[in-house]
Amino acid sequence: MPKATVLVQGASRGIGLEFVRALLKREKPTHVIATCRNIRMAERLTNLQKDHQPDDSLHRLDVIQLDVRHHDEFDNFSNSVETCLNDLKHDRGLDMLINCGHIYHPSNRVETNLNDVLGIDLNDVYQVNVVGPLLITKILMKYLKKGCSRFGNTSNGSYASIILNISAELASIKNNQVGGWYAYRLSKCALNMATKNLAIEFGDRSQGVSHLDKSDKPLLCVAMHPGIVNSEMIHAYKELLPNAHFETKENAVKKMLKTIDRLSLKDNGKYLDFDGNETNY
């Protein structure tokens, strides 16, 4: 039976799909629950599931359809997660939640100036990049509190599980030198704030403001960006910063997993890059 269970929200492609691939390759068997908006359109993810069909001893990958914009799907999602966990062991929890799901812009382009900005686009991006991850975290909280800290480093104190919100280098206010990308930048800034709030509410009791019950272990909540990942949406960034370094999805996830294995409670509420360096908010 796998020792750890991770839920990757938004895993049909990009960083999310690469996290699923990498987690399934870990030396210690890991059970992955992956979500996608439309299973019929997530061929690469469902092919991975076929390659990791459960046998009598090892249950590796479950795929659940979920579009975070459709809140009427949340009850079925919660029930499906509970079923996946109970298939392994009754009352088992989640050891890590990775919120990867995001969109740059509904039109598959980005705003380079204020004239391109539309309210409906801002709302759509905010729903997927901020509201979705936050509500998913809320739904999964009871399972996250049952985690067994199978990722990271407990030398600075034990915790139940890790909540990892995938942020963006473009979310840094201090490091913003080129502007543009209004909807995406704003949404990732908001996700960083949500991460900090979660760290305060469910973090170390020594901070004096934790809302944990006496029997609960703290949760480790971190925002982490993968660098500038080479993707179909990044061409505008290449034009603005022709000398910037662009990571492949594979390298970005490999580096992030190494950083995840080093995380401890001292990192709670931080905004980190893929190498674990603290990024300016």
Backbone as JSON, one array per atom type, in Angstrom:
{
  "sequence": "MPKATVLVQGASRGIGLEFVRALLKREKPTHVIATCRNIRMAERLTNLQKDHQPDDSLHRLDVIQLDVRHHDEFDNFSNSVETCLNDLKHDRGLDMLINCGHIYHPSNRVETNLNDVLGIDLNDVYQVNVVGPLLITKILMKYLKKGCSRFGNTSNGSYASIILNISAELASIKNNQVGGWYAYRLSKCALNMATKNLAIEFGDRSQGVSHLDKSDKPLLCVAMHPGIVNSEMIHAYKELLPNAHFETKENAVKKMLKTIDRLSLKDNGKYLDFDGNETNY",
  "N": [[0.84, -1.2, 0.0], [0.58, 2.26, -0.85], [2.51, 4.74, 0.89], [2.02, 7.44, 1.12], [-0.39, 10.0, 0.33], [-1.37, 12.19, -2.19], [-3.12, 14.99, -3.42], [-3.58, 16.4, -6.51], [-4.65, 19.26, -7.82], [-5.97, 20.24, -10.82], [-4.68, 18.8, -13.12], [-4.48, 18.01, -15.78], [-2.7, 18.86, -17.68], [0.46, 20.57, -18.33], [2.19, 21.97, -15.5], [0.75, 20.66, -13.48], [0.15, 18.07, -14.53], [2.76, 17.16, -14.84], [3.59, 17.08, -12.19], [2.03, 14.89, -11.33], [3.15, 12.81, -12.86], [5.81, 12.83, -11.86], [5.44, 12.32, -9.12], [4.43, 9.74, -9.18], [6.67, 8.37, -9.88], [8.29, 8.38, -7.71], [10.55, 7.02, -5.27], [9.51, 6.04, -2.86], [6.42, 4.55, -2.75], [3.67, 6.38, -3.9], [0.36, 7.46, -3.59], [-1.73, 9.05, -5.84], [-4.23, 11.44, -6.27], [-5.81, 12.9, -8.86], [-7.15, 15.8, -10.38], [-9.2, 16.96, -13.08], [-10.66, 19.13, -15.56], [-12.23, 18.02, -17.57], [-12.59, 14.78, -18.17], [-12.7, 13.38, -20.56], [-11.2, 14.96, -22.24], [-8.71, 14.8, -21.24], [-6.47, 13.16, -22.12], [-3.74, 12.47, -21.79], [-3.49, 12.29, -19.03], [-5.37, 10.29, -18.36], [-4.21, 8.18, -19.72], [-1.92, 7.81, -18.18], [-3.17, 6.85, -15.91], [-4.09, 4.39, -16.83], [-1.67, 3.14, -17.14], [-1.0, 2.72, -14.56], [-2.67, 0.87, -13.28], [-4.59, -0.31, -10.53], [-3.45, -2.99, -8.42], [-3.45, -5.93, -6.34], [-1.82, -5.03, -4.3], [-1.01, -2.39, -4.61], [-2.18, 0.8, -5.0], [-2.34, 3.41, -7.14], [-3.09, 5.72, -8.81], [-5.82, 7.86, -9.02], [-8.38, 9.46, -10.88], [-10.33, 12.33, -10.95], [-13.08, 14.1, -12.15], [-13.39, 17.58, -12.21], [-14.47, 20.82, -12.38], [-13.56, 23.8, -11.23], [-15.0, 26.1, -11.51], [-17.6, 25.4, -11.47], [-19.58, 25.15, -9.01], [-21.51, 23.39, -8.26], [-20.46, 20.92, -8.58], [-18.98, 20.29, -6.4], [-19.86, 18.77, -4.16], [-20.03, 16.14, -5.18], [-17.35, 15.84, -5.79], [-16.11, 15.9, -3.24], [-17.2, 13.55, -2.13], [-16.12, 11.68, -3.89], [-13.38, 11.9, -3.36], [-13.33, 10.98, -0.72], [-14.11, 8.32, -1.15], [-11.92, 7.41, -2.67], [-9.87, 7.57, -0.74], [-10.81, 5.82, 1.25], [-10.7, 3.46, -0.12], [-8.1, 2.79, 0.15], [-7.49, 2.81, 2.94], [-9.52, 2.82, 5.76], [-10.63, 5.94, 6.97], [-8.35, 7.32, 6.23], [-6.05, 10.03, 5.59], [-5.11, 13.04, 3.73], [-1.83, 13.72, 2.64], [-0.66, 15.76, 1.26], [-1.75, 18.62, -0.51], [-1.75, 19.89, -3.71], [-2.32, 22.72, -5.33], [-2.72, 23.35, -8.51], [-4.25, 24.15, -10.66], [-5.0, 26.59, -13.09], [-5.59, 29.52, -15.12], [-4.3, 31.63, -17.7], [-5.6, 33.58, -19.17], [-8.91, 34.02, -20.34], [-9.11, 34.22, -23.15], [-6.92, 32.97, -24.14], [-4.73, 34.6, -24.45], [-2.69, 37.33, -23.29], [-3.06, 40.39, -21.39], [-1.47, 43.23, -22.52], [-1.65, 45.89, -22.05], [-3.65, 48.48, -20.44], [-5.95, 48.95, -21.97], [-6.68, 46.48, -22.9], [-7.94, 45.21, -20.84], [-10.71, 43.6, -19.39], [-13.65, 43.41, -17.41], [-15.09, 40.98, -17.22], [-13.17, 39.11, -17.94], [-11.26, 39.42, -15.89], [-12.81, 38.49, -13.74], [-13.25, 35.79, -14.5], [-10.64, 34.7, -14.5], [-9.95, 35.1, -11.83], [-11.82, 33.45, -10.55], [-10.94, 30.86, -11.26], [-8.2, 30.83, -10.52], [-8.02, 31.68, -7.9], [-10.47, 31.56, -6.26], [-11.21, 28.9, -6.77], [-8.91, 27.2, -5.86], [-8.97, 27.97, -3.12], [-11.54, 27.21, -2.18], [-11.43, 24.48, -2.7], [-9.44, 23.75, -0.91], [-10.82, 24.27, 1.46], [-12.89, 22.34, 1.29], [-11.37, 20.01, 1.48], [-10.22, 20.09, 3.96], [-10.79, 18.51, 6.25], [-9.62, 16.11, 5.57], [-6.98, 16.82, 5.18], [-6.21, 17.46, 7.75], [-5.92, 14.98, 8.8], [-3.6, 14.0, 7.82], [-0.22, 12.6, 7.7], [2.24, 13.88, 7.76], [4.1, 13.16, 5.64], [5.68, 14.35, 3.81], [8.3, 16.72, 3.42], [10.11, 18.24, 6.19], [10.24, 17.51, 9.49], [11.76, 18.49, 11.55], [11.62, 20.98, 12.73], [9.29, 20.9, 14.08], [6.24, 19.04, 14.2], [3.69, 18.43, 11.75], [0.5, 18.06, 10.12], [-0.04, 17.95, 7.31], [0.8, 19.19, 4.0], [-0.08, 22.15, 2.34], [0.21, 23.21, -0.79], [0.28, 25.9, -2.78], [0.44, 26.69, -6.09], [2.07, 29.35, -7.2], [3.23, 32.23, -8.98], [6.04, 33.65, -10.65], [5.42, 36.07, -11.7], [3.72, 37.12, -9.84], [4.98, 38.64, -7.96], [5.04, 41.74, -6.48], [7.08, 43.55, -5.88], [9.07, 42.75, -7.64], [8.07, 43.32, -10.12], [8.7, 44.56, -13.18], [7.92, 45.04, -15.77], [5.2, 45.23, -16.17], [1.82, 44.67, -17.46], [-0.08, 41.61, -18.11], [-2.43, 41.65, -16.52], [-4.81, 40.3, -15.34], [-3.79, 37.76, -14.65], [-1.53, 38.33, -13.02], [-2.77, 39.76, -10.88], [-4.48, 37.78, -9.86], [-2.72, 35.79, -8.95], [-1.31, 37.18, -7.0], [-3.4, 37.46, -5.17], [-3.79, 34.77, -4.54], [-1.42, 34.25, -3.19], [-1.89, 35.8, -0.88], [-4.06, 34.41, 0.17], [-2.78, 32.04, 0.82], [-1.05, 32.9, 2.85], [-2.96, 33.67, 4.77], [-4.11, 31.14, 5.32], [-1.91, 29.88, 6.46], [-1.67, 31.3, 8.82], [-4.13, 30.81, 10.07], [-4.21, 28.01, 10.32], [-1.74, 27.29, 11.18], [1.29, 27.13, 13.16], [0.75, 26.94, 16.63], [2.18, 28.57, 18.3], [2.23, 31.07, 17.29], [0.03, 32.3, 18.27], [-2.4, 32.93, 17.1], [-3.62, 30.86, 15.87], [-6.3, 28.82, 14.67], [-6.69, 26.19, 15.26], [-7.97, 23.12, 16.61], [-7.35, 21.66, 19.87], [-6.51, 19.05, 19.55], [-5.54, 18.92, 17.01], [-2.88, 18.77, 14.65], [-0.66, 21.29, 13.32], [-0.93, 22.75, 9.99], [1.12, 22.93, 7.1], [1.55, 25.57, 5.08], [2.26, 26.82, 1.96], [3.21, 29.07, -0.64], [4.44, 28.61, -3.86], [6.5, 29.28, -6.63], [7.17, 28.16, -10.0], [9.24, 29.28, -11.45], [9.89, 30.75, -14.67], [8.11, 29.09, -16.83], [8.47, 27.32, -19.82], [5.99, 27.55, -22.09], [2.94, 27.37, -24.06], [1.77, 29.79, -23.65], [3.65, 31.66, -23.05], [4.92, 33.3, -24.84], [4.57, 36.07, -25.0], [5.9, 36.97, -22.77], [8.49, 36.28, -23.41], [9.06, 38.11, -25.4], [9.08, 40.47, -23.92], [11.12, 40.05, -22.06], [13.77, 39.16, -23.28], [16.17, 38.0, -22.46], [15.67, 36.36, -20.35], [15.65, 33.38, -18.29], [14.19, 30.31, -19.15], [12.35, 27.68, -17.82], [11.93, 24.14, -18.31], [8.96, 22.16, -17.97], [9.48, 19.72, -16.76], [11.98, 20.08, -15.42], [11.31, 22.16, -13.7], [9.36, 21.02, -11.99], [10.83, 18.92, -10.9], [12.75, 20.36, -9.41], [11.02, 21.7, -7.64], [9.92, 19.55, -6.17], [12.17, 18.66, -4.82], [12.57, 20.86, -3.18], [10.16, 20.79, -1.73], [10.6, 18.5, -0.2], [12.32, 19.52, 1.66], [10.92, 21.34, 3.14], [9.74, 22.93, 6.12], [8.09, 23.79, 9.24], [9.04, 26.34, 9.64], [8.84, 27.51, 7.23], [6.24, 28.16, 6.88], [3.6, 29.94, 5.4], [5.2, 31.29, 3.62], [6.4, 32.66, 0.48], [7.86, 31.12, -2.0], [10.54, 30.36, -4.33], [11.25, 27.85, -6.86], [13.58, 26.66, -5.94], [13.49, 27.0, -3.25], [14.12, 29.48, -2.26], [13.24, 32.51, -0.66], [10.79, 34.61, -2.01], [10.18, 38.0, -2.95], [7.22, 39.48, -1.85]],
  "CA": [[0.0, 0.0, 0.0], [1.36, 3.5, -0.85], [2.66, 5.35, 2.21], [1.57, 8.84, 1.11], [-1.44, 10.35, -0.63], [-1.3, 13.58, -2.64], [-4.13, 15.41, -4.38], [-3.12, 17.45, -7.43], [-5.81, 19.93, -8.4], [-5.59, 20.82, -12.11], [-3.59, 17.9, -13.5], [-4.64, 17.48, -17.13], [-1.57, 19.28, -18.52], [1.37, 21.52, -17.72], [2.84, 21.67, -14.23], [-0.05, 19.68, -12.74], [0.39, 16.74, -15.1], [4.14, 16.8, -14.55], [3.62, 16.67, -10.78], [1.49, 13.54, -11.25], [4.18, 11.9, -13.4], [6.96, 12.77, -10.96], [5.05, 11.68, -7.86], [4.28, 8.31, -9.43], [8.01, 7.81, -10.06], [9.07, 8.46, -6.47], [11.02, 5.74, -4.73], [8.48, 5.6, -1.92], [5.15, 4.55, -3.48], [2.76, 7.47, -3.57], [-0.97, 7.43, -4.19], [-2.06, 10.37, -6.35], [-5.58, 11.75, -6.74], [-5.63, 14.0, -9.8], [-8.4, 16.34, -10.92], [-9.17, 17.62, -14.39], [-11.96, 19.71, -15.86], [-13.0, 17.15, -18.45], [-11.82, 13.54, -18.3], [-12.63, 12.99, -21.98], [-10.2, 15.79, -22.9], [-7.45, 14.65, -20.5], [-5.96, 11.86, -22.59], [-2.42, 12.15, -21.2], [-3.71, 11.91, -17.64], [-6.03, 8.98, -18.3], [-3.23, 7.17, -20.14], [-1.12, 7.53, -16.98], [-3.98, 6.02, -15.03], [-4.07, 3.03, -17.4], [-0.34, 2.58, -16.89], [-0.86, 2.45, -13.13], [-3.88, 0.22, -12.82], [-4.37, -0.9, -9.21], [-3.44, -4.43, -8.25], [-3.81, -6.31, -4.97], [-0.95, -4.45, -3.29], [-0.61, -1.0, -4.85], [-3.18, 1.67, -5.62], [-1.44, 4.51, -7.43], [-3.63, 6.94, -9.41], [-7.25, 8.06, -9.24], [-8.68, 10.68, -11.62], [-11.66, 12.84, -10.65], [-13.45, 15.27, -12.95], [-13.8, 18.73, -11.42], [-14.28, 22.17, -12.89], [-13.73, 24.62, -10.02], [-15.96, 27.17, -11.78], [-18.94, 24.83, -11.31], [-19.64, 24.81, -7.6], [-22.44, 22.28, -8.06], [-19.69, 19.68, -8.66], [-18.14, 20.15, -5.21], [-20.33, 17.67, -3.31], [-19.59, 14.89, -5.79], [-15.9, 15.81, -5.66], [-15.79, 15.51, -1.87], [-17.55, 12.14, -1.98], [-15.17, 10.89, -4.66], [-12.12, 11.87, -2.62], [-13.51, 10.08, 0.43], [-14.1, 6.95, -1.67], [-10.53, 7.08, -3.02], [-9.09, 7.37, 0.48], [-11.29, 4.63, 1.94], [-10.25, 2.29, -0.87], [-6.77, 2.47, 0.67], [-7.6, 2.5, 4.36], [-10.6, 3.61, 6.35], [-10.27, 7.14, 7.72], [-7.04, 7.81, 5.83], [-6.05, 11.43, 5.25], [-4.25, 13.53, 2.65], [-0.53, 14.19, 3.11], [-0.34, 17.01, 0.58], [-2.62, 19.16, -1.56], [-1.05, 20.79, -4.62], [-3.28, 23.46, -6.16], [-2.04, 23.74, -9.75], [-5.18, 24.62, -11.69], [-4.97, 28.03, -13.35], [-5.63, 30.0, -16.5], [-3.67, 32.94, -17.89], [-6.6, 34.52, -19.66], [-9.94, 33.24, -21.06], [-8.95, 34.29, -24.6], [-5.63, 32.37, -24.47], [-3.71, 35.61, -24.67], [-2.55, 38.12, -22.06], [-3.2, 41.82, -21.61], [-0.2, 43.97, -22.49], [-1.92, 47.26, -21.61], [-4.93, 48.65, -19.76], [-7.04, 48.89, -22.93], [-7.05, 45.08, -23.11], [-8.54, 44.66, -19.62], [-12.17, 43.51, -19.32], [-14.12, 42.91, -16.13], [-15.48, 39.57, -17.3], [-11.93, 38.32, -17.96], [-10.72, 39.46, -14.53], [-13.63, 37.6, -12.92], [-13.02, 34.4, -14.89], [-9.32, 34.28, -14.03], [-10.01, 35.07, -10.37], [-12.57, 32.27, -10.14], [-10.14, 29.65, -11.44], [-6.88, 30.9, -9.9], [-8.09, 32.04, -6.48], [-11.64, 30.99, -5.61], [-11.14, 27.45, -6.9], [-7.98, 26.61, -4.89], [-9.35, 28.23, -1.74], [-12.68, 26.38, -1.83], [-10.97, 23.09, -2.67], [-8.77, 23.59, 0.38], [-11.89, 24.21, 2.47], [-13.55, 21.04, 1.17], [-10.44, 18.93, 1.83], [-9.57, 20.37, 5.24], [-10.92, 17.4, 7.2], [-8.68, 15.07, 5.18], [-5.64, 17.36, 5.39], [-5.92, 17.39, 9.18], [-5.62, 13.58, 9.13], [-2.34, 13.61, 7.18], [0.84, 12.08, 8.58], [3.48, 14.62, 7.47], [5.0, 12.28, 4.9], [6.52, 15.18, 2.95], [8.93, 17.81, 4.15], [11.06, 18.01, 7.27], [9.55, 17.79, 10.75], [12.74, 18.81, 12.59], [11.2, 22.21, 13.39], [7.94, 20.69, 14.6], [5.43, 18.16, 13.36], [2.49, 18.98, 11.13], [-0.31, 16.99, 9.54], [0.07, 17.87, 5.86], [1.27, 20.39, 3.3], [-0.91, 22.78, 1.31], [1.12, 23.91, -1.7], [-0.4, 26.66, -3.82], [1.39, 27.05, -7.14], [1.98, 30.77, -7.51], [3.92, 32.6, -10.21], [7.02, 34.71, -10.51], [4.72, 37.3, -12.08], [2.91, 37.61, -8.73], [5.76, 39.51, -7.08], [4.84, 43.18, -6.69], [8.38, 44.23, -5.84], [9.9, 42.37, -8.8], [7.38, 43.65, -11.37], [9.43, 45.59, -13.9], [7.46, 45.17, -17.15], [3.76, 45.43, -16.23], [1.03, 43.74, -18.25], [-0.58, 40.38, -17.5], [-3.23, 42.15, -15.4], [-5.65, 39.3, -14.67], [-2.97, 36.69, -14.09], [-0.74, 38.87, -11.9], [-3.66, 40.06, -9.77], [-5.01, 36.55, -9.28], [-1.66, 35.09, -8.22], [-1.11, 37.96, -5.77], [-4.48, 37.09, -4.25], [-3.53, 33.4, -4.08], [-0.38, 34.37, -2.16], [-2.52, 36.28, 0.34], [-4.85, 33.3, 0.71], [-1.83, 31.1, 1.42], [-0.61, 33.48, 4.12], [-4.09, 33.55, 5.69], [-4.23, 29.74, 5.73], [-0.79, 29.59, 7.35], [-1.98, 31.91, 10.12], [-5.3, 30.16, 10.68], [-4.0, 26.59, 10.6], [-0.31, 27.09, 11.39], [1.86, 26.86, 14.47], [0.03, 27.6, 17.72], [3.05, 29.52, 19.0], [1.95, 32.41, 16.77], [-1.01, 32.86, 19.12], [-3.63, 33.25, 16.37], [-4.09, 29.66, 15.19], [-7.67, 28.4, 14.96], [-6.69, 24.74, 15.35], [-8.41, 22.48, 17.84], [-6.23, 21.18, 20.67], [-6.07, 17.73, 19.07], [-5.07, 19.03, 15.63], [-1.54, 19.23, 14.31], [-0.71, 22.4, 12.36], [-0.73, 22.48, 8.57], [2.21, 23.71, 6.51], [0.95, 26.21, 3.9], [3.32, 27.51, 1.23], [3.05, 29.44, -2.05], [5.71, 28.36, -4.54], [6.42, 29.47, -8.07], [8.06, 27.25, -10.73], [10.06, 30.02, -12.4], [9.2, 31.04, -15.94], [8.06, 27.79, -17.5], [8.26, 27.42, -21.27], [4.67, 27.03, -22.44], [2.34, 28.01, -25.23], [1.29, 31.11, -23.29], [4.73, 32.47, -22.53], [5.59, 34.04, -25.91], [4.56, 37.5, -24.7], [6.94, 37.21, -21.78], [9.77, 36.19, -24.11], [9.26, 39.37, -26.11], [9.37, 41.5, -22.94], [12.38, 39.74, -21.39], [14.44, 38.22, -24.19], [17.33, 37.36, -21.84], [15.24, 35.59, -19.19], [15.82, 31.93, -18.34], [12.91, 29.61, -19.17], [12.45, 26.3, -17.35], [11.0, 23.13, -18.81], [8.05, 21.68, -16.92], [10.13, 18.62, -16.05], [12.98, 20.61, -14.5], [10.64, 22.97, -12.68], [8.73, 20.13, -11.01], [11.93, 18.21, -10.22], [13.3, 21.27, -8.41], [10.02, 21.96, -6.61], [9.81, 18.38, -5.3], [13.33, 18.69, -3.92], [12.29, 21.89, -2.18], [9.09, 20.28, -0.87], [11.19, 17.55, 0.75], [13.07, 20.27, 2.68], [10.05, 22.29, 3.83], [9.43, 22.72, 7.53], [7.16, 24.8, 9.75], [9.61, 27.69, 9.53], [8.46, 28.02, 5.9], [4.8, 28.37, 6.83], [3.16, 31.25, 4.95], [6.18, 31.95, 2.76], [6.28, 32.67, -0.99], [9.17, 30.59, -2.35], [10.78, 29.93, -5.69], [11.38, 26.39, -6.98], [14.76, 26.23, -5.2], [13.27, 27.24, -1.85], [14.5, 30.84, -1.88], [12.07, 33.34, -0.4], [10.54, 35.61, -3.07], [9.55, 39.22, -2.46], [5.8, 39.63, -2.16]],
  "C": [[0.88, 1.25, 0.0], [1.38, 4.14, 0.54], [2.09, 6.75, 2.26], [0.49, 9.03, 0.07], [-1.38, 11.84, -0.91], [-2.46, 13.85, -3.58], [-3.58, 16.56, -5.19], [-4.35, 18.02, -8.12], [-5.37, 20.65, -9.68], [-4.45, 20.06, -12.74], [-3.67, 17.4, -14.93], [-3.47, 17.83, -18.05], [-0.62, 20.14, -17.7], [2.01, 21.03, -16.43], [2.08, 20.59, -13.45], [0.19, 18.27, -13.23], [1.8, 16.27, -14.79], [4.32, 16.41, -13.08], [3.11, 15.24, -10.63], [2.54, 12.53, -11.73], [5.31, 11.71, -12.4], [6.62, 12.06, -9.65], [4.91, 10.17, -8.02], [5.63, 7.61, -9.58], [8.83, 7.8, -8.77], [9.41, 7.08, -5.93], [10.03, 5.17, -3.73], [7.13, 5.66, -2.63], [4.18, 5.61, -2.97], [1.45, 7.29, -4.31], [-1.34, 8.85, -4.58], [-3.54, 10.42, -6.74], [-5.45, 13.0, -7.59], [-6.98, 14.48, -10.32], [-8.16, 16.97, -12.28], [-10.56, 18.12, -14.71], [-12.85, 18.78, -16.67], [-12.17, 15.9, -18.72], [-11.67, 13.15, -19.76], [-11.56, 13.77, -22.74], [-8.82, 15.64, -22.26], [-6.78, 13.34, -20.85], [-4.63, 11.49, -21.94], [-2.57, 11.7, -19.75], [-4.37, 10.54, -17.54], [-5.12, 7.86, -18.8], [-2.3, 6.81, -18.98], [-1.87, 6.61, -16.04], [-3.99, 4.57, -15.52], [-2.74, 2.35, -17.13], [-0.13, 2.22, -15.43], [-2.16, 1.87, -12.58], [-3.63, -0.43, -11.46], [-4.33, -2.42, -9.26], [-3.73, -4.72, -6.77], [-3.0, -5.56, -3.91], [-0.72, -2.95, -3.43], [-1.69, -0.24, -5.61], [-2.48, 3.0, -5.87], [-2.11, 5.8, -7.91], [-5.14, 6.87, -9.59], [-7.44, 9.39, -9.96], [-10.13, 11.07, -11.36], [-11.92, 14.07, -11.52], [-13.95, 16.38, -12.04], [-13.46, 20.01, -12.16], [-14.58, 23.12, -11.74], [-14.68, 25.79, -10.24], [-17.39, 26.71, -11.55], [-19.09, 24.32, -9.88], [-20.62, 23.68, -7.32], [-21.72, 20.93, -8.16], [-18.96, 19.37, -7.35], [-18.56, 18.99, -4.31], [-19.87, 16.32, -3.87], [-18.08, 14.73, -5.67], [-15.5, 15.33, -4.26], [-16.07, 14.03, -1.63], [-16.57, 11.24, -2.71], [-13.83, 10.78, -3.96], [-12.22, 10.91, -1.43], [-13.49, 8.62, 0.0], [-12.68, 6.52, -2.01], [-9.7, 6.78, -1.78], [-9.52, 6.1, 1.21], [-10.95, 3.36, 1.19], [-8.87, 1.84, -0.38], [-6.86, 1.99, 2.12], [-8.68, 3.39, 4.96], [-10.04, 4.77, 7.16], [-8.86, 7.65, 7.39], [-7.14, 9.29, 5.42], [-5.19, 11.75, 4.04], [-2.95, 14.05, 3.26], [-0.09, 15.48, 2.42], [-1.43, 17.34, -0.44], [-1.78, 20.11, -2.4], [-2.09, 21.44, -5.52], [-2.55, 24.03, -7.37], [-2.97, 24.42, -10.75], [-5.14, 26.12, -11.86], [-5.24, 28.29, -14.83], [-4.91, 31.34, -16.55], [-4.72, 33.99, -18.25], [-7.64, 33.71, -20.44], [-9.74, 33.2, -22.57], [-7.66, 33.62, -25.08], [-4.61, 33.39, -24.95], [-3.58, 36.38, -23.36], [-2.65, 39.6, -22.39], [-1.82, 42.49, -21.51], [-0.4, 45.42, -22.09], [-3.33, 47.35, -21.07], [-6.12, 48.55, -20.72], [-7.52, 47.47, -23.19], [-7.87, 44.5, -21.96], [-10.06, 44.74, -19.67], [-12.58, 42.9, -17.99], [-14.45, 41.44, -16.16], [-14.26, 38.66, -17.3], [-11.29, 38.27, -16.58], [-11.47, 38.49, -13.62], [-13.36, 36.13, -13.22], [-11.69, 33.89, -14.35], [-9.3, 34.16, -12.51], [-10.74, 33.82, -9.88], [-11.71, 31.0, -10.2], [-8.88, 29.68, -10.58], [-6.91, 31.17, -8.4], [-9.25, 31.34, -5.78], [-11.58, 29.46, -5.63], [-10.2, 26.82, -5.88], [-8.42, 26.8, -3.43], [-10.53, 27.35, -1.31], [-12.33, 24.9, -1.82], [-10.26, 22.8, -1.35], [-9.79, 23.46, 1.51], [-12.56, 22.84, 2.47], [-12.67, 19.92, 1.72], [-9.85, 19.06, 3.22], [-9.65, 19.19, 6.19], [-9.95, 16.26, 6.86], [-7.23, 15.53, 5.39], [-5.25, 17.29, 6.86], [-5.58, 15.97, 9.63], [-4.31, 13.1, 8.5], [-1.28, 13.22, 8.2], [2.21, 12.67, 8.26], [4.52, 13.76, 6.76], [5.84, 13.03, 3.86], [7.11, 16.29, 3.81], [9.78, 17.32, 5.29], [10.4, 18.44, 8.59], [10.51, 18.18, 11.87], [12.38, 20.08, 13.35], [9.78, 22.12, 13.95], [7.13, 19.85, 13.65], [4.21, 18.9, 12.84], [1.76, 17.84, 10.44], [-0.04, 16.83, 8.05], [0.55, 19.19, 5.3], [0.18, 20.85, 2.33], [0.03, 23.62, 0.46], [0.31, 24.59, -2.79], [0.63, 27.11, -4.84], [1.14, 28.49, -7.55], [2.69, 31.04, -8.83], [4.96, 33.67, -9.9], [6.4, 36.07, -10.82], [3.88, 37.88, -10.94], [3.67, 38.56, -7.82], [5.53, 40.98, -7.44], [6.18, 43.89, -6.79], [9.2, 43.96, -7.1], [9.25, 42.7, -10.14], [8.06, 44.83, -12.05], [8.86, 45.88, -15.29], [5.95, 45.36, -17.28], [3.03, 44.35, -17.01], [0.51, 42.56, -17.43], [-1.53, 40.69, -16.33], [-3.98, 41.04, -14.64], [-4.81, 38.25, -13.97], [-2.17, 37.18, -12.88], [-1.63, 39.1, -10.67], [-4.15, 38.79, -9.08], [-3.95, 35.83, -8.46], [-1.24, 35.85, -6.96], [-2.16, 37.58, -4.73], [-4.28, 35.68, -3.71], [-2.43, 33.4, -3.01], [-0.98, 34.83, -0.83], [-3.37, 35.18, 0.97], [-3.95, 32.29, 1.41], [-1.37, 31.61, 2.78], [-1.72, 33.39, 5.17], [-4.23, 32.12, 6.22], [-3.12, 29.36, 6.72], [-1.04, 30.14, 8.75], [-3.1, 31.15, 10.83], [-5.02, 28.73, 11.11], [-2.54, 26.26, 10.9], [0.05, 26.85, 12.84], [1.14, 27.65, 15.56], [0.87, 28.65, 18.43], [2.84, 30.94, 18.5], [0.81, 33.08, 17.53], [-2.31, 33.18, 18.42], [-4.19, 32.04, 15.63], [-5.51, 29.31, 15.63], [-7.78, 26.88, 15.03], [-7.31, 24.28, 16.66], [-7.2, 21.91, 18.58], [-5.66, 19.87, 20.14], [-5.47, 17.78, 17.68], [-3.59, 19.4, 15.57], [-1.65, 20.41, 13.35], [-0.57, 21.9, 10.93], [0.37, 23.4, 8.07], [1.72, 24.25, 5.17], [1.99, 27.09, 3.22], [2.84, 27.86, -0.17], [4.41, 29.27, -2.71], [5.55, 28.59, -6.04], [7.48, 28.62, -8.78], [9.09, 27.95, -11.61], [9.23, 30.36, -13.63], [9.25, 29.77, -16.77], [7.72, 27.97, -18.97], [6.94, 26.76, -21.63], [4.11, 27.81, -23.61], [1.9, 29.44, -24.93], [2.41, 32.1, -22.96], [5.39, 33.35, -23.59], [5.63, 35.55, -25.64], [5.64, 37.86, -23.7], [8.31, 37.17, -22.44], [10.08, 37.48, -24.85], [9.65, 40.49, -25.15], [10.75, 41.31, -22.3], [13.16, 38.72, -22.21], [15.62, 37.49, -23.56], [16.95, 36.51, -20.62], [15.48, 34.1, -19.41], [14.46, 31.24, -18.24], [13.12, 28.15, -18.81], [11.53, 25.39, -18.15], [10.1, 22.7, -17.65], [8.74, 20.6, -16.09], [11.13, 19.12, -15.02], [12.34, 21.4, -13.37], [10.05, 22.08, -11.59], [9.79, 19.35, -10.23], [12.51, 19.08, -9.1], [12.3, 21.53, -7.29], [9.87, 20.78, -5.66], [10.99, 18.29, -4.34], [13.13, 19.72, -2.82], [11.21, 21.44, -1.22], [9.65, 19.34, 0.18], [11.98, 18.24, 1.85], [12.19, 21.21, 3.5], [9.86, 21.91, 5.29], [8.51, 23.85, 7.99], [7.72, 26.21, 9.71], [9.28, 28.33, 8.18], [6.98, 28.36, 5.81], [4.46, 29.8, 6.43], [4.11, 31.95, 4.0], [5.82, 31.79, 1.27], [7.68, 32.34, -1.51], [9.3, 30.37, -3.85], [11.03, 28.42, -5.7], [12.58, 25.84, -6.23], [14.63, 26.47, -3.69], [13.7, 28.61, -1.35], [13.25, 31.69, -1.69], [11.99, 34.45, -1.46], [9.86, 36.82, -2.45], [8.07, 39.23, -2.85], [5.57, 40.86, -3.03]]
}
